């Protein structure tokens, strides 16, 4: 196992052509050696399951061969290394968030909300995704399908194609930020052994004295439920995001209607 294989957490950092061959089913099957007992699907499934249990850093070709009960060299008949394997893992889990059939959104609001909730569920199921650099993702079938199903409903917003893409980016960035905060909190609990209640409870005496000092009047004026875990910050933020898009759609529609009226008047 090379150190590169064990440390790779950047999408597209391997042989991009080979990753694309494997993603799109154009790669050649292994022909050397005895009849293989493995399949590429089984390898990717095992890699995702390992990352789900222990994090992406635990995934290496050597560790994966142990999980599958085979020799490390057997894996290389199917995938060149961890970099290309990572590209396959990303496309595999991304397919989980692609709506199908009756779940495909019929309007842009449902589309935006569905995208956001689906992505959050994906991060919660596979928190290791937040540790992967996806700045330059190798585009496989799942990545394209995820775009394909949202383009039609988003077009009803009446925006230009670059603006449509920006809507997707805005939603993705919002979800990623929220998911990272969730994941960091869970990781802190795991690493310290302190629950959120215990962590914040240990600070209470110091914070109460600070609030009574008069030095922080605005903080002291906040209601007791300000930091309640019962408030759904994700849904609140998502609703405001949708409200902002709606305002743009309404303004754009009014502007287009005005230009049409002027054109009709001049005809």
C-alpha positions as a LaTeX table, in Angstrom:
\begin{tabular}{lrrr}
\hline
Residue & $x$ (\AA) & $y$ (\AA) & $z$ (\AA) \\
\hline
Unk1 & 0.00 & 0.00 & 0.00 \\
Unk2 & 1.38 & 3.40 & $-0.91$ \\
Unk3 & 1.07 & 6.38 & 1.42 \\
Unk4 & $-0.84$ & 8.11 & $-1.37$ \\
Unk5 & $-3.49$ & 5.38 & $-1.35$ \\
Unk6 & $-4.05$ & 5.70 & 2.38 \\
Unk7 & $-4.18$ & 9.52 & 2.42 \\
Unk8 & $-6.21$ & 10.32 & $-0.70$ \\
Unk9 & $-9.33$ & 12.34 & 0.07 \\
Unk10 & $-9.53$ & 14.46 & $-3.09$ \\
Unk11 & $-11.89$ & 13.58 & $-5.90$ \\
Unk12 & $-10.27$ & 13.48 & $-9.32$ \\
Unk13 & $-6.75$ & 13.07 & $-7.93$ \\
Unk14 & $-6.08$ & 9.77 & $-9.68$ \\
Unk15 & $-6.18$ & 8.59 & $-13.29$ \\
Unk16 & $-9.26$ & 10.52 & $-14.43$ \\
Unk17 & $-9.63$ & 8.55 & $-17.65$ \\
Unk18 & $-9.57$ & 5.27 & $-15.73$ \\
Unk19 & $-12.13$ & 6.58 & $-13.21$ \\
Unk20 & $-14.42$ & 7.58 & $-16.06$ \\
Unk21 & $-13.98$ & 4.19 & $-17.73$ \\
Unk22 & $-15.03$ & 2.49 & $-14.51$ \\
Unk23 & $-17.90$ & 4.87 & $-13.79$ \\
Unk24 & $-19.40$ & 4.61 & $-17.25$ \\
Unk25 & $-18.73$ & 0.90 & $-17.74$ \\
Unk26 & $-16.26$ & 1.33 & $-20.59$ \\
Unk27 & $-13.25$ & $-0.13$ & $-18.78$ \\
Unk28 & $-11.92$ & $-3.52$ & $-19.76$ \\
Unk29 & $-12.63$ & $-6.49$ & $-17.49$ \\
Unk30 & $-9.73$ & $-8.15$ & $-15.75$ \\
Unk31 & $-8.46$ & $-11.06$ & $-17.79$ \\
Unk32 & $-5.16$ & $-11.99$ & $-16.16$ \\
Unk33 & $-4.80$ & $-14.64$ & $-13.48$ \\
Unk34 & $-7.43$ & $-17.04$ & $-12.14$ \\
Unk35 & $-11.13$ & $-16.38$ & $-12.48$ \\
Unk36 & $-11.81$ & $-13.48$ & $-10.09$ \\
Unk37 & $-14.21$ & $-13.96$ & $-7.18$ \\
Unk38 & $-14.74$ & $-10.23$ & $-6.72$ \\
Unk39 & $-16.78$ & $-7.65$ & $-8.61$ \\
Unk40 & $-16.27$ & $-3.91$ & $-8.85$ \\
Unk41 & $-19.71$ & $-3.42$ & $-7.29$ \\
Unk42 & $-18.76$ & $-5.50$ & $-4.27$ \\
Unk43 & $-15.51$ & $-3.60$ & $-3.82$ \\
Unk44 & $-17.19$ & $-0.19$ & $-3.93$ \\
Unk45 & $-19.95$ & $-1.36$ & $-1.57$ \\
Unk46 & $-17.39$ & $-2.63$ & 0.95 \\
Unk47 & $-15.43$ & 0.64 & 0.69 \\
Unk48 & $-18.53$ & 2.74 & 1.39 \\
Unk49 & $-19.50$ & 0.54 & 4.34 \\
Unk50 & $-16.00$ & 0.82 & 5.79 \\
Unk51 & $-16.00$ & 4.61 & 5.40 \\
Unk52 & $-19.43$ & 4.80 & 7.03 \\
Unk53 & $-18.15$ & 2.85 & 10.05 \\
Unk54 & $-14.68$ & 4.28 & 10.50 \\
Unk55 & $-14.29$ & 7.32 & 8.27 \\
Unk56 & $-12.64$ & 7.86 & 4.91 \\
Unk57 & $-9.14$ & 7.76 & 6.42 \\
Unk58 & $-9.68$ & 4.08 & 7.26 \\
Unk59 & $-10.18$ & 3.18 & 3.60 \\
Unk60 & $-7.07$ & 1.84 & 1.92 \\
Unk61 & $-6.51$ & $-0.92$ & $-0.60$ \\
Unk62 & $-4.85$ & $-3.09$ & 2.05 \\
Unk63 & $-7.61$ & $-2.59$ & 4.62 \\
Unk64 & $-10.27$ & $-3.17$ & 1.99 \\
Unk65 & $-8.66$ & $-6.43$ & 0.94 \\
Unk66 & $-8.83$ & $-7.57$ & 4.56 \\
Unk67 & $-12.52$ & $-6.64$ & 4.71 \\
Unk68 & $-13.17$ & $-8.64$ & 1.55 \\
Unk69 & $-10.98$ & $-11.56$ & 2.58 \\
Unk70 & $-8.74$ & $-11.37$ & $-0.46$ \\
Unk71 & $-5.23$ & $-10.33$ & $-1.39$ \\
Unk72 & $-4.52$ & $-6.66$ & $-1.98$ \\
Unk73 & $-3.27$ & $-7.33$ & $-5.49$ \\
Unk74 & $-6.65$ & $-8.84$ & $-6.37$ \\
Unk75 & $-8.25$ & $-5.40$ & $-5.93$ \\
Unk76 & $-5.88$ & $-3.83$ & $-8.42$ \\
Unk77 & $-7.38$ & $-5.99$ & $-11.16$ \\
Unk78 & $-10.51$ & $-3.88$ & $-10.79$ \\
Unk79 & $-9.42$ & $-0.42$ & $-9.65$ \\
Unk80 & $-5.97$ & 1.23 & $-9.90$ \\
Unk81 & $-5.93$ & 2.66 & $-6.36$ \\
Unk82 & $-7.76$ & 4.58 & $-3.67$ \\
Unk83 & $-7.97$ & 7.78 & $-5.72$ \\
Unk84 & $-10.03$ & 6.09 & $-8.43$ \\
Unk85 & $-11.95$ & 4.09 & $-5.80$ \\
Unk86 & $-12.91$ & 7.34 & $-4.12$ \\
Unk87 & $-14.42$ & 8.61 & $-7.38$ \\
Unk88 & $-16.54$ & 5.44 & $-7.56$ \\
Unk89 & $-17.59$ & 5.76 & $-3.91$ \\
Unk90 & $-18.74$ & 9.34 & $-4.41$ \\
Unk91 & $-20.85$ & 8.46 & $-7.42$ \\
Unk92 & $-22.30$ & 5.44 & $-5.60$ \\
Unk93 & $-23.58$ & 7.40 & $-2.59$ \\
Unk94 & $-24.68$ & 10.35 & $-4.70$ \\
Unk95 & $-27.07$ & 8.00 & $-6.44$ \\
Unk96 & $-28.92$ & 7.59 & $-3.15$ \\
Unk97 & $-30.08$ & 11.21 & $-3.30$ \\
Unk98 & $-31.37$ & 11.14 & $-6.88$ \\
Unk99 & $-35.21$ & 11.20 & $-6.81$ \\
Unk100 & $-36.99$ & 8.60 & $-8.89$ \\
Unk101 & $-40.47$ & 8.20 & $-10.36$ \\
Unk102 & $-43.17$ & 9.90 & $-8.29$ \\
Unk103 & $-40.48$ & 11.49 & $-6.08$ \\
Unk104 & $-39.22$ & 13.70 & $-8.91$ \\
Unk105 & $-40.21$ & 17.29 & $-8.02$ \\
Unk106 & $-42.87$ & 18.92 & $-10.15$ \\
Unk107 & $-42.10$ & 22.57 & $-9.37$ \\
Unk108 & $-39.08$ & 24.59 & $-8.43$ \\
Unk109 & $-40.01$ & 25.05 & $-4.76$ \\
Unk110 & $-40.40$ & 21.32 & $-4.21$ \\
Unk111 & $-37.20$ & 20.81 & $-6.17$ \\
Unk112 & $-35.14$ & 23.15 & $-3.99$ \\
Unk113 & $-36.57$ & 21.73 & $-0.77$ \\
Unk114 & $-36.09$ & 18.16 & $-1.98$ \\
Unk115 & $-32.49$ & 18.85 & $-3.00$ \\
Unk116 & $-31.68$ & 20.35 & 0.38 \\
Unk117 & $-33.29$ & 17.64 & 2.49 \\
Unk118 & $-31.90$ & 14.87 & 0.31 \\
Unk119 & $-28.36$ & 16.23 & 0.58 \\
Unk120 & $-28.65$ & 16.61 & 4.35 \\
Unk121 & $-29.84$ & 13.01 & 4.65 \\
Unk122 & $-26.88$ & 11.94 & 2.51 \\
Unk123 & $-24.37$ & 13.71 & 4.77 \\
Unk124 & $-26.00$ & 12.22 & 7.85 \\
Unk125 & $-25.81$ & 8.72 & 6.36 \\
Unk126 & $-22.24$ & 9.19 & 5.09 \\
Unk127 & $-20.51$ & 11.85 & 7.24 \\
Unk128 & $-17.15$ & 11.00 & 5.65 \\
Unk129 & $-18.34$ & 12.93 & 2.58 \\
Unk130 & $-17.59$ & 16.12 & 4.50 \\
Unk131 & $-13.92$ & 15.10 & 4.70 \\
Unk132 & $-13.58$ & 14.72 & 0.92 \\
Unk133 & $-12.39$ & 17.53 & $-1.34$ \\
Unk134 & $-15.02$ & 17.57 & $-4.09$ \\
Unk135 & $-13.90$ & 20.82 & $-5.68$ \\
Unk136 & $-13.31$ & 18.94 & $-8.94$ \\
Unk137 & $-15.63$ & 15.94 & $-8.95$ \\
Unk138 & $-15.28$ & 13.31 & $-11.66$ \\
Unk139 & $-18.74$ & 13.23 & $-13.22$ \\
Unk140 & $-20.29$ & 9.79 & $-13.31$ \\
Unk141 & $-23.84$ & 8.60 & $-14.04$ \\
Unk142 & $-25.24$ & 9.52 & $-10.61$ \\
Unk143 & $-23.80$ & 13.04 & $-10.75$ \\
Unk144 & $-25.41$ & 13.67 & $-14.14$ \\
Unk145 & $-28.72$ & 12.09 & $-13.11$ \\
Unk146 & $-28.87$ & 14.32 & $-10.04$ \\
Unk147 & $-28.57$ & 17.34 & $-12.33$ \\
Unk148 & $-30.92$ & 15.93 & $-14.95$ \\
Unk149 & $-33.88$ & 15.54 & $-12.61$ \\
Unk150 & $-33.67$ & 19.08 & $-11.17$ \\
Unk151 & $-33.09$ & 21.10 & $-14.34$ \\
Unk152 & $-36.67$ & 20.87 & $-15.66$ \\
Unk153 & $-38.40$ & 22.09 & $-12.46$ \\
Unk154 & $-35.78$ & 24.77 & $-11.88$ \\
Unk155 & $-36.29$ & 26.11 & $-15.42$ \\
Unk156 & $-39.79$ & 27.19 & $-14.35$ \\
Unk157 & $-38.10$ & 29.89 & $-12.26$ \\
Unk158 & $-37.46$ & 31.80 & $-15.48$ \\
Unk159 & $-33.76$ & 32.29 & $-14.75$ \\
Unk160 & $-30.80$ & 32.06 & $-17.09$ \\
Unk161 & $-28.81$ & 28.82 & $-17.09$ \\
Unk162 & $-25.88$ & 30.33 & $-15.13$ \\
Unk163 & $-28.39$ & 31.62 & $-12.57$ \\
Unk164 & $-30.02$ & 28.19 & $-12.43$ \\
Unk165 & $-26.63$ & 26.68 & $-11.63$ \\
Unk166 & $-26.10$ & 29.32 & $-8.96$ \\
Unk167 & $-29.36$ & 28.25 & $-7.30$ \\
Unk168 & $-28.00$ & 24.70 & $-7.05$ \\
Unk169 & $-24.69$ & 25.98 & $-5.67$ \\
Unk170 & $-26.42$ & 28.16 & $-3.07$ \\
Unk171 & $-28.54$ & 25.24 & $-1.85$ \\
Unk172 & $-25.57$ & 22.90 & $-1.77$ \\
Unk173 & $-23.42$ & 25.36 & 0.17 \\
Unk174 & $-26.18$ & 25.96 & 2.72 \\
Unk175 & $-26.69$ & 22.26 & 3.30 \\
Unk176 & $-22.95$ & 21.52 & 3.48 \\
Unk177 & $-22.41$ & 24.21 & 6.11 \\
Unk178 & $-25.26$ & 22.94 & 8.26 \\
Unk179 & $-24.19$ & 19.31 & 7.86 \\
Unk180 & $-20.59$ & 20.14 & 8.77 \\
Unk181 & $-21.70$ & 21.83 & 11.98 \\
Unk182 & $-23.78$ & 18.76 & 12.87 \\
Unk183 & $-20.93$ & 16.37 & 12.09 \\
Unk184 & $-18.36$ & 18.46 & 13.99 \\
Unk185 & $-20.62$ & 18.48 & 17.05 \\
Unk186 & $-21.05$ & 14.70 & 16.97 \\
Unk187 & $-17.31$ & 14.25 & 16.48 \\
Unk188 & $-16.58$ & 16.51 & 19.46 \\
Unk189 & $-18.90$ & 14.42 & 21.65 \\
Unk190 & $-17.16$ & 11.25 & 20.52 \\
Unk191 & $-13.63$ & 12.61 & 21.05 \\
Unk192 & $-14.23$ & 14.29 & 24.43 \\
Unk193 & $-16.80$ & 11.94 & 25.93 \\
Unk194 & $-18.87$ & 14.98 & 26.96 \\
Unk195 & $-22.44$ & 15.42 & 25.79 \\
Unk196 & $-23.59$ & 18.84 & 24.62 \\
Unk197 & $-25.49$ & 19.27 & 27.87 \\
Unk198 & $-22.39$ & 18.46 & 29.94 \\
Unk199 & $-20.16$ & 20.70 & 27.82 \\
Unk200 & $-22.37$ & 23.76 & 28.02 \\
Unk201 & $-23.38$ & 23.00 & 31.61 \\
Unk202 & $-19.74$ & 23.24 & 32.69 \\
Unk203 & $-19.64$ & 26.82 & 31.32 \\
Unk204 & $-22.93$ & 27.92 & 32.88 \\
Unk205 & $-21.52$ & 29.48 & 36.11 \\
Unk206 & $-19.03$ & 31.58 & 34.16 \\
Unk207 & $-21.61$ & 32.66 & 31.58 \\
Unk208 & $-24.15$ & 33.57 & 34.25 \\
Unk209 & $-21.60$ & 35.82 & 35.98 \\
Unk210 & $-20.78$ & 37.42 & 32.62 \\
Unk211 & $-24.47$ & 38.11 & 31.94 \\
Unk212 & $-24.90$ & 39.71 & 35.38 \\
Unk213 & $-21.84$ & 41.92 & 34.95 \\
Unk214 & $-23.65$ & 44.36 & 32.67 \\
Unk215 & $-20.86$ & 44.11 & 30.13 \\
Unk216 & $-22.96$ & 42.12 & 27.65 \\
Unk217 & $-26.48$ & 43.68 & 27.74 \\
Unk218 & $-27.58$ & 42.38 & 24.34 \\
Unk219 & $-26.55$ & 38.81 & 25.14 \\
Unk220 & $-28.20$ & 39.07 & 28.56 \\
Unk221 & $-31.47$ & 40.19 & 26.94 \\
Unk222 & $-31.84$ & 37.03 & 24.86 \\
Unk223 & $-34.77$ & 34.78 & 25.76 \\
Unk224 & $-34.15$ & 31.53 & 27.62 \\
Unk225 & $-35.09$ & 29.44 & 24.58 \\
Unk226 & $-32.66$ & 31.21 & 22.21 \\
Unk227 & $-30.28$ & 28.26 & 22.12 \\
Unk228 & $-32.94$ & 25.57 & 22.42 \\
Unk229 & $-32.24$ & 22.35 & 20.53 \\
Unk230 & $-35.93$ & 22.23 & 19.63 \\
Unk231 & $-35.62$ & 25.08 & 17.12 \\
Unk232 & $-35.05$ & 23.70 & 13.62 \\
Unk233 & $-32.36$ & 25.98 & 12.19 \\
Unk234 & $-32.09$ & 23.91 & 9.02 \\
Unk235 & $-35.75$ & 24.25 & 8.05 \\
Unk236 & $-35.79$ & 27.93 & 9.07 \\
Unk237 & $-32.78$ & 28.70 & 6.88 \\
Unk238 & $-34.10$ & 26.63 & 4.00 \\
Unk239 & $-37.42$ & 28.47 & 4.09 \\
Unk240 & $-35.63$ & 31.83 & 3.96 \\
Unk241 & $-33.51$ & 30.60 & 1.07 \\
Unk242 & $-36.65$ & 29.61 & $-0.84$ \\
Unk243 & $-38.26$ & 32.96 & 0.04 \\
Unk244 & $-35.28$ & 34.74 & $-1.48$ \\
Unk245 & $-35.51$ & 32.74 & $-4.69$ \\
Unk246 & $-39.27$ & 33.40 & $-4.81$ \\
Unk247 & $-38.70$ & 37.14 & $-4.57$ \\
Unk248 & $-36.29$ & 36.96 & $-7.50$ \\
Unk249 & $-38.70$ & 34.85 & $-9.56$ \\
Unk250 & $-41.54$ & 37.31 & $-8.87$ \\
Unk251 & $-39.39$ & 40.33 & $-9.71$ \\
Unk252 & $-38.09$ & 38.69 & $-12.87$ \\
Unk253 & $-41.64$ & 37.79 & $-13.93$ \\
Unk254 & $-42.88$ & 41.34 & $-13.32$ \\
Unk255 & $-39.96$ & 42.74 & $-15.30$ \\
Unk256 & $-40.63$ & 40.41 & $-18.22$ \\
Unk257 & $-44.34$ & 41.28 & $-18.15$ \\
Unk258 & $-43.48$ & 44.99 & $-18.19$ \\
Unk259 & $-41.24$ & 44.62 & $-21.19$ \\
Unk260 & $-43.95$ & 42.63 & $-22.98$ \\
Unk261 & $-46.50$ & 45.39 & $-22.31$ \\
Unk262 & $-44.14$ & 48.02 & $-23.68$ \\
Unk263 & $-43.52$ & 45.92 & $-26.77$ \\
Unk264 & $-47.27$ & 45.43 & $-27.33$ \\
Unk265 & $-47.89$ & 49.15 & $-26.91$ \\
Unk266 & $-45.29$ & 50.01 & $-29.50$ \\
Unk267 & $-46.55$ & 47.46 & $-32.01$ \\
\hline
\end{tabular}
